[in-house]
Amino acid sequence: MRLLRLFFLLPLSLLFIGYFHPITAYNQDLGRHLITGQLILKTFSVPTTNLFSYTYPNFPFINHHWGSEIIFYLTKILSGDLGLFTLSLLVIGTACTVIFLYCAKRTTILPLVFLALLYLRILFERTDLRPELFSFLILSLMITILYTFRQNFTRVIFLLIPLQLLWTNLHIYFPIGILVTLLFVIDEVITNRKKLLTSHTKTLLFVFIAMGGVTLLNPHFLEGALYPLKVFQNYGYTIEENQTPFFLQSLGYSKPTFLYLEISIILLFTSLFLSWKKASIVDWLLSIVFTLIALSAVRNFPLFVFATFIPGSLAFSRATEPIQKWVKNKPPIYLITICFLLIGFFVWQLRTSLTLTPIGYNVDEQGKKALDFVIDNNIKGPIFNNFDIGSYIEYRLYPNQKVFIDGRPEAYPASFIQDTYIKIQQDPTLFNKVTEKYHLNSIIFSHTDQTPWGEQFLKDISTNPNWTPVYLDSTMLILVRKSLNNSTLVQKYGFNVSEKSLTLPKDAGDLKQLAHFYSLVGATSQLERVLHELLFILPHDCPTLHVLASLYTQTNNPAAYVYTQEFNSTCSH
């Protein structure tokens, strides 16, 4: 049986592979977190308004992840991006190891490893460097401490109070700590209803009340403590991570994590039913509550992993006890077969995980070259930018320049996002009015934006006579307003999107993004170049063959027959 302990390496290896990928968070919010951390340490105060934007600089903003931003900034200045990369691995590794070791002492090896391999694929929904990593770590610690306390009284339970205080100032998920403790209080009251005045029960109640009290110890006091309950009251932008998996599936989004979550939920409740005599009330409470939380938004998937892994592994181990006893009484070949099946499952999980993201240490800043261009050419004046790239612009240009909008819907009036930001991208006349209102001088736009309004804006602005493109790459487009101040820049770098032939990237993903842009703005000749380069890299890529065949069919090019035949022979089965 000692050899079976080597199977513990399987989930640890899969976890490492899942998080051992380039830092891509700069393309989202990491840059803004670093800038904010720097400002907090410099001013010894947490900003209370939206100081990164010129459109609503005085709009009140409650920052619950200011502590994480300080940690990120200090890590960055002390050890650079490699330090941030290492921090991510250490935090998530510790969170998973703590809860896994707790289960390892109380369950059997093979069922535990199988469940871990299954749950980890749900966790891989969110592997970027974000403040929520600290939520996962603290939730793991709290769950483990509460289960330990439930078995035997331990003074370690008092650690929940400082952990809650930390959580309140690290990430907006902090009410989850109070919720989890409340579920254990309910379990305690129901289980020990005939002897409620024991020191065990009173201690847990005291800790629960104290945890609620320390949430007031944040820069915004009561307003900050209650903010997570009303954050969506002013949320004018729909973000994928805040949608339910059912809604995303109805739109055609297909993610492996959806299937793994469904399988895990079925397995969790089947195991609880099969072992209901031994399952505790809190096992059921955690499973029900966090299943509902996970199904309410994609961003909550990891909470399901950490909150239900202990009750799930305990129940699954108990439910499979008859099988384990049966295998134990059979020749070793039965156990060996199960071991090989588990190894096969691990290998399959490993292979599919490797297709999700590149592996290895690297830093991926999609907007780096574009912002280098802005800085090198001293492009001034108010910027119009899209939601996706705002935080990265802040990272590169603040405090010299501010943005139109960034990736924080809660930091802007919902009416501004709905009635200004979105509508001006759909209506060139409205955009012209906003241009005059804010004296816009440049547009920095991530053309990977696939919102209907973003795509409409790209179509319109690429032919707008008042604006000239001066920079284009596989993800970014920069335009400047035609004016006397920009005449030198326009003369040196200005181009027509349909006519300028870029040096094409060698990465297939970059080429596909560029192809989408050219298709969107109707730059047919440039689209053709990109598609041929794509076929050189991926000779049998079905989408590329299909688009080329359609493109040549529309222009009555005889080559349409060749690509149609190639598509039919390669992709129609």
C-alpha positions in Angstrom: 0.0 0.0 0.0 3.0 2.3 0.5 3.5 2.3 -3.3 0.0 3.6 -3.7 1.0 6.8 -2.0 3.0 7.6 -5.1 -0.4 8.3 -6.7 -0.6 11.5 -4.7 1.9 12.8 -7.2 -0.6 12.6 -10.0 -3.0 15.5 -8.9 0.0 17.5 -7.7 1.6 17.1 -11.2 -1.6 18.0 -12.9 -2.0 21.1 -10.7 1.5 22.2 -11.5 0.9 21.8 -15.3 -2.4 23.7 -15.1 -0.8 26.8 -13.5 2.6 26.6 -15.1 1.8 28.9 -18.0 2.7 32.4 -19.2 1.4 35.4 -17.2 -1.5 36.7 -19.3 -3.1 38.8 -16.5 -1.4 42.0 -17.9 -4.0 41.8 -20.7 -6.7 42.0 -18.1 -6.3 43.7 -14.7 -2.8 42.9 -13.4 -1.3 46.2 -14.6 -3.9 48.3 -12.8 -3.4 46.2 -9.6 0.3 47.0 -9.7 -0.2 50.7 -10.3 -2.8 50.8 -7.4 -0.4 49.0 -5.1 2.3 51.5 -5.9 -0.1 54.4 -5.2 -1.2 53.0 -1.9 2.3 52.5 -0.6 3.3 56.0 -1.9 0.3 57.9 -0.3 -0.5 55.5 2.6 -4.1 55.6 1.6 -6.5 53.6 -0.5 -8.0 55.5 -3.5 -11.8 56.0 -3.0 -12.6 57.4 -6.5 -12.0 56.3 -10.0 -8.8 58.3 -10.5 -7.6 56.4 -13.6 -10.3 57.7 -15.9 -10.9 61.2 -17.2 -14.6 60.5 -17.9 -15.6 59.9 -14.3 -12.6 60.7 -12.1 -14.7 61.5 -9.0 -17.0 58.5 -9.2 -16.8 56.6 -5.8 -15.1 53.3 -6.0 -14.7 50.8 -3.1 -11.6 48.7 -3.5 -11.7 45.4 -1.6 -8.5 44.0 -3.1 -6.2 46.7 -2.1 -4.2 44.3 0.1 -3.7 42.0 -2.8 -2.5 44.9 -4.9 0.2 45.8 -2.3 1.3 42.1 -2.3 1.5 42.1 -6.1 3.4 45.4 -6.3 5.9 44.4 -3.6 6.5 41.1 -5.3 7.0 42.8 -8.6 9.6 45.3 -7.4 11.4 42.7 -5.3 11.6 39.8 -7.8 9.9 40.9 -11.0 7.5 38.9 -13.2 9.2 35.7 -12.1 8.3 36.5 -8.6 4.6 37.1 -9.6 4.7 33.8 -11.5 6.1 32.0 -8.4 3.6 33.7 -6.1 0.7 32.3 -8.2 2.1 28.8 -8.0 2.8 29.0 -4.3 -0.6 30.3 -3.3 -2.7 27.9 -5.4 -0.3 25.0 -4.5 -0.7 25.7 -0.8 -4.5 26.0 -1.1 -4.8 22.7 -2.8 -2.2 20.9 -0.7 -3.8 21.9 2.6 -7.2 20.5 1.7 -5.8 17.5 0.0 -3.6 16.4 2.9 -6.6 16.7 5.3 -8.6 14.3 3.0 -5.6 12.0 2.6 -5.6 11.2 6.3 -9.3 10.3 6.3 -10.0 8.6 3.0 -8.5 5.9 0.8 -5.9 6.8 -1.8 -7.3 5.8 -5.2 -10.8 7.3 -4.8 -9.2 10.5 -3.5 -6.8 10.8 -6.4 -9.5 10.2 -8.9 -11.7 12.9 -7.4 -8.8 15.3 -7.3 -8.0 14.8 -10.9 -11.7 15.5 -11.7 -12.0 18.6 -9.6 -8.7 20.1 -10.8 -10.2 20.5 -14.3 -12.9 22.6 -12.8 -10.3 24.7 -11.1 -8.5 25.3 -14.4 -11.4 27.6 -15.5 -9.5 30.4 -13.7 -5.7 30.1 -13.6 -4.6 33.7 -14.1 -2.8 35.8 -11.5 -5.7 37.5 -9.8 -6.6 38.7 -6.2 -9.1 35.8 -6.0 -6.1 33.4 -5.5 -6.0 34.6 -1.9 -9.7 33.8 -1.6 -9.0 30.2 -2.6 -6.2 29.9 -0.1 -8.1 31.4 2.8 -11.2 29.3 2.0 -9.1 26.2 1.9 -7.6 27.0 5.3 -11.0 27.9 6.8 -12.7 24.8 5.6 -9.9 22.6 6.9 -9.9 24.3 10.3 -13.7 24.1 10.7 -13.8 20.4 9.8 -10.9 19.8 12.3 -12.7 21.7 15.0 -15.9 19.8 14.3 -14.1 16.6 15.2 -12.2 17.8 18.2 -12.0 21.1 20.0 -8.9 23.0 19.0 -7.8 26.6 19.7 -6.8 26.8 16.0 -10.4 27.8 15.4 -9.6 31.3 16.6 -7.4 31.7 13.5 -10.6 32.2 11.5 -10.9 35.7 13.0 -7.6 37.1 11.6 -8.1 35.1 8.4 -11.4 36.8 7.9 -9.8 40.2 8.6 -7.2 39.5 5.9 -9.8 38.2 3.5 -11.9 41.4 3.9 -9.0 43.4 2.6 -7.7 41.0 0.0 -10.7 40.2 -2.2 -14.4 40.8 -2.5 -15.2 37.1 -1.9 -14.7 37.6 1.8 -18.4 37.1 2.8 -17.8 33.4 1.8 -15.8 33.0 5.0 -18.8 34.1 7.1 -21.2 31.9 5.0 -19.0 28.8 5.5 -18.8 29.4 9.2 -22.5 29.9 9.4 -23.1 26.5 7.8 -20.9 24.9 10.4 -22.9 26.8 13.1 -26.2 25.4 11.7 -24.6 21.9 11.7 -23.5 22.4 15.3 -27.0 23.6 16.4 -28.8 20.8 14.7 -26.4 18.0 15.6 -26.1 19.1 19.3 -29.5 20.6 19.8 -29.9 18.8 23.2 -26.7 20.3 24.6 -26.3 23.7 22.9 -24.4 25.4 25.8 -21.2 23.4 25.5 -17.9 25.2 25.2 -17.6 23.8 21.7 -20.8 25.4 20.5 -20.2 28.7 22.3 -16.7 28.9 20.9 -17.9 28.5 17.4 -20.7 31.1 17.8 -18.2 33.5 19.3 -15.8 33.0 16.3 -18.7 33.5 13.9 -19.8 36.7 15.5 -16.2 38.0 15.7 -15.7 37.2 12.0 -18.7 39.4 11.2 -17.3 42.1 13.3 -13.8 42.2 11.7 -15.3 42.8 8.3 -15.9 46.4 9.5 -12.1 46.8 9.7 -11.7 48.0 6.1 -11.0 51.4 4.6 -14.8 51.9 4.0 -16.1 50.5 7.4 -19.8 49.5 7.2 -20.2 50.5 3.5 -17.2 48.3 2.7 -18.5 45.4 4.7 -21.9 45.5 2.9 -20.5 46.3 -0.6 -20.3 42.7 -1.9 -24.1 42.5 -1.4 -24.8 45.4 -3.6 -21.9 45.5 -6.1 -24.2 44.5 -9.0 -26.6 47.3 -8.4 -24.4 49.5 -10.5 -23.0 47.1 -13.1 -23.6 48.3 -16.6 -21.5 45.8 -18.5 -22.0 42.1 -19.1 -18.9 40.1 -18.4 -18.5 36.5 -19.4 -17.2 35.3 -16.0 -20.4 36.7 -14.3 -22.7 34.6 -16.4 -24.2 31.2 -15.6 -22.8 28.2 -17.5 -26.4 27.5 -18.8 -26.6 31.0 -20.3 -23.1 30.7 -21.9 -24.0 27.2 -23.3 -27.2 28.7 -24.8 -25.0 31.1 -26.7 -22.8 28.4 -28.1 -19.9 28.6 -25.6 -18.4 25.2 -25.0 -15.8 24.8 -22.3 -14.4 21.5 -20.8 -14.9 22.9 -17.3 -18.7 22.9 -17.8 -18.7 19.1 -18.4 -16.4 18.5 -15.5 -18.5 20.5 -13.2 -21.7 18.6 -14.2 -19.9 15.3 -13.7 -18.6 16.4 -10.3 -21.9 17.6 -9.1 -23.6 14.3 -10.1 -20.8 12.3 -8.5 -20.9 14.5 -5.3 -24.6 14.0 -4.6 -24.7 10.4 -5.7 -21.9 9.7 -3.2 -23.7 11.6 -0.5 -26.9 9.7 -1.1 -25.1 6.3 -1.0 -23.3 7.2 2.2 -26.1 9.3 3.8 -25.9 7.5 7.2 -22.3 8.7 7.6 -22.6 12.1 5.9 -22.9 15.0 8.2 -25.4 17.9 7.9 -22.6 20.3 7.0 -21.5 17.9 4.2 -24.9 18.4 2.7 -25.1 22.1 3.4 -21.7 22.8 1.8 -22.5 20.7 -1.2 -25.9 22.3 -1.8 -24.9 25.9 -1.2 -21.7 25.9 -3.2 -23.2 23.9 -6.1 -25.8 26.7 -6.4 -23.1 29.3 -6.1 -21.0 27.7 -8.8 -24.1 27.4 -11.1 -24.8 31.1 -10.6 -21.6 32.4 -12.3 -18.6 30.9 -14.0 -16.2 32.8 -11.8 -17.5 30.9 -8.8 -16.4 27.4 -10.1 -13.2 27.4 -7.9 -15.3 28.0 -4.8 -17.2 24.8 -5.5 -13.8 23.0 -5.7 -12.5 24.2 -2.4 -15.8 24.1 -0.5 -17.0 20.7 -1.6 -13.8 18.7 -1.9 -13.7 17.5 1.7 -17.4 16.4 1.9 -17.0 15.0 -1.7 -13.9 13.0 -1.0 -15.3 11.6 2.3 -18.6 10.6 0.7 -17.0 9.2 -2.4 -14.6 7.1 -0.3 -17.4 5.8 1.8 -19.6 5.1 -1.2 -16.9 3.1 -2.9 -16.1 1.0 0.2 -17.9 -2.1 -1.1 -15.9 -2.0 -4.3 -12.6 -1.4 -2.4 -13.3 -4.5 -0.2 -14.2 -6.5 -3.2 -11.0 -5.6 -5.0 -9.0 -6.2 -1.8 -10.2 -9.8 -1.7 -9.4 -10.4 -5.3 -6.0 -11.3 -6.9 -3.6 -8.3 -7.3 -4.4 -8.1 -11.0 -7.7 -6.3 -10.2 -5.9 -3.6 -8.2 -3.2 -3.3 -10.8 -5.9 -2.8 -13.5 -7.6 -0.1 -11.5 -4.2 1.6 -11.0 -3.5 1.6 -14.7 -6.9 3.0 -15.5 -6.3 5.8 -13.0 -2.9 6.5 -14.6 -4.6 6.5 -18.0 -7.1 9.0 -16.7 -4.3 11.2 -15.5 -2.4 11.0 -18.8 -5.6 11.9 -20.7 -6.2 14.9 -18.3 -2.6 15.9 -18.7 -2.8 15.9 -22.5 -6.0 17.8 -22.7 -4.8 20.3 -20.1 -1.7 21.0 -22.2 -3.9 22.1 -25.1 -5.5 24.8 -23.1 -2.6 27.2 -22.7 1.1 27.2 -23.5 3.3 25.7 -20.8 6.3 27.4 -19.2 7.3 30.7 -17.7 6.8 33.7 -20.0 5.0 37.1 -19.9 2.3 37.8 -22.5 1.5 41.5 -22.8 -0.7 41.7 -25.9 -0.7 45.4 -26.0 3.0 46.0 -25.3 4.1 46.9 -28.8 1.1 49.1 -29.3 1.7 51.1 -26.1 5.4 51.2 -26.9 4.4 52.9 -30.1 2.2 55.4 -28.2 5.1 56.3 -25.8 7.8 56.4 -28.4 5.8 58.8 -30.6 4.5 60.9 -27.7 0.9 60.6 -28.7 -1.0 62.9 -26.4 -4.5 64.0 -25.7 -7.6 62.2 -24.5 -7.8 58.6 -25.5 -10.9 56.6 -26.6 -10.3 52.9 -25.8 -12.4 49.8 -25.4 -13.2 48.0 -22.1 -10.8 45.2 -22.7 -7.6 47.2 -23.0 -8.3 50.0 -20.5 -6.4 48.5 -17.5 -3.3 47.8 -19.5 -3.3 51.4 -20.9 -3.4 52.6 -17.3 -0.5 50.4 -16.4 1.6 51.9 -19.2 0.5 55.5 -19.3 -0.7 56.6 -15.9 -0.4 59.3 -14.5 0.5 61.1 -17.8 -2.7 59.9 -19.5 -6.0 58.5 -18.3 -8.5 56.3 -20.0 -12.0 56.5 -21.3 -13.0 53.3 -19.5 -11.3 50.2 -18.0 -12.2 46.7 -16.9 -14.2 47.8 -13.8 -17.9 48.2 -14.5 -18.5 49.1 -10.9 -16.2 52.1 -11.2 -18.5 53.9 -13.7 -22.1 54.8 -13.7 -24.2 52.0 -15.4 -25.9 54.7 -17.4 -22.5 55.9 -18.8 -21.6 52.4 -19.9 -25.0 51.7 -21.5 -25.9 55.1 -22.9 -22.5 56.4 -23.8 -19.7 53.8 -24.1 -21.8 51.2 -25.9 -24.0 53.5 -28.0 -21.3 55.6 -29.4 -19.7 52.5 -30.9 -22.9 51.7 -32.6 -23.6 55.2 -33.9 -20.9 57.3 -35.7 -22.9 60.5 -35.1 -22.9 60.0 -31.4 -19.2 59.1 -31.5 -18.5 62.4 -33.2 -20.4 64.3 -30.4 -18.4 62.5 -27.8 -15.2 63.3 -29.7 -16.0 67.0 -29.5 -17.1 66.7 -25.8 -13.9 65.2 -24.6 -11.6 66.5 -27.4 -10.5 63.0 -28.3 -7.2 62.8 -30.0 -6.4 59.1 -30.2 -8.1 55.7 -30.3 -6.4 52.7 -28.8 -8.6 49.6 -29.4 -8.1 45.9 -28.9 -9.6 44.5 -32.1 -10.0 41.1 -30.5 -13.1 42.7 -28.9 -16.0 40.5 -30.1 -18.9 42.5 -28.7 -21.4 43.5 -31.4 -20.8 47.2 -30.6 -17.0 46.7 -30.7 -17.1 45.0 -34.1 -19.5 47.7 -35.4 -17.2 50.4 -34.2 -14.2 48.8 -36.0 -16.1 48.7 -39.2 -17.1 52.4 -39.0 -13.9 53.8 -37.7 -11.7 52.1 -40.3 -13.4 54.2 -43.0 -14.0 57.4 -40.9 -12.4 60.3 -42.8 -11.6 62.1 -39.5 -9.4 59.4 -38.2 -6.2 57.8 -39.6 -4.8 54.4 -38.6 -1.2 54.7 -37.5 -0.6 51.3 -35.9 -1.9 47.7 -36.4 -0.8 44.3 -35.1 -2.5 41.0 -34.4 -4.5 42.4 -31.4 -4.3 46.2 -31.4 -5.4 49.1 -33.6 -4.3 52.7 -33.0 -5.8 55.7 -34.8 -5.2 59.5 -34.4 -7.5 62.3 -35.2 -6.7 64.3 -38.3 -5.4 67.6 -37.0 -2.5 69.9 -37.3 -0.9 68.5 -34.2 -1.0 65.0 -35.6 0.1 65.9 -39.2 3.7 64.7 -38.8 2.5 61.4 -37.2 -0.1 60.8 -39.9 2.5 61.6 -42.6 5.0 59.2 -41.2 2.8 56.3 -40.1 -0.7 56.8 -41.5 -2.1 54.1 -43.8 -5.3 52.6 -45.3 -6.2 49.4 -43.6 -7.2 47.8 -46.9 -3.9 48.7 -48.6 -1.1 48.5 -46.1 0.6 45.1 -46.1 1.9 44.3 -42.6 4.8 42.0 -41.8 2.7 39.0 -40.8 3.2 37.2 -37.5 4.3 33.6 -37.4 2.0 32.4 -34.7 -1.2 30.8 -35.9 -3.3 32.3 -33.1 -2.1 35.8 -34.0 -2.8 35.2 -37.7 -6.4 34.1 -36.9 -7.0 37.2 -34.8 -5.6 39.4 -37.7 -7.8 37.5 -40.2 -10.9 38.2 -38.1 -10.1 41.9 -38.1 -9.5 42.1 -41.8 -12.7 40.1 -42.5 -14.6 42.5 -40.2 -13.4 45.7 -41.9 -13.7 44.2 -45.4 -10.0 44.3 -46.2 -10.2 41.4 -48.7 -6.7 41.5 -50.2 -5.1 41.6 -46.7 -7.4 38.8 -45.5 -6.3 36.7 -48.4 -2.6 37.2 -47.5 -3.2 36.2 -43.9 -5.2 33.1 -44.8 -2.5 31.8 -47.2 0.1 32.4 -44.4 -2.2 30.4 -42.0 -2.5 27.5 -44.5 1.3 27.5 -44.8 1.5 26.9 -41.0 -1.7 24.8 -40.7 -2.3 23.2 -44.2 -5.5 21.4 -43.2 -7.1 24.1 -40.9 -10.8 23.7 -41.7 -12.0 27.3 -40.8 -9.2 28.8 -43.0 -10.1 26.5 -45.9 -13.8 27.3 -45.6 -13.2 31.1 -45.5 -10.8 31.0 -48.5 -13.3 28.9 -50.5 -16.1 31.4 -49.6 -13.9 34.4 -50.4 -12.9 33.1 -53.8 -16.5 32.0 -54.6 -17.7 35.6 -54.0 -15.1 36.9 -56.4 -15.6 34.2 -59.0 -11.9 33.1 -58.6 -11.3 29.6 -60.1 -9.3 28.8 -57.0 -12.6 28.5 -55.1 -13.0 25.0 -56.6 -9.6 23.9 -55.3 -10.2 25.1 -51.7 -13.8 23.8 -51.7 -12.5 20.3 -52.7 -9.8 20.5 -50.1 -12.3 21.5 -47.4 -14.8 18.7 -48.4 -12.1 16.0 -48.4 -10.5 17.2 -45.1 -13.3 18.6 -43.0 -16.6 17.0 -44.1 -16.3 13.8 -42.1 
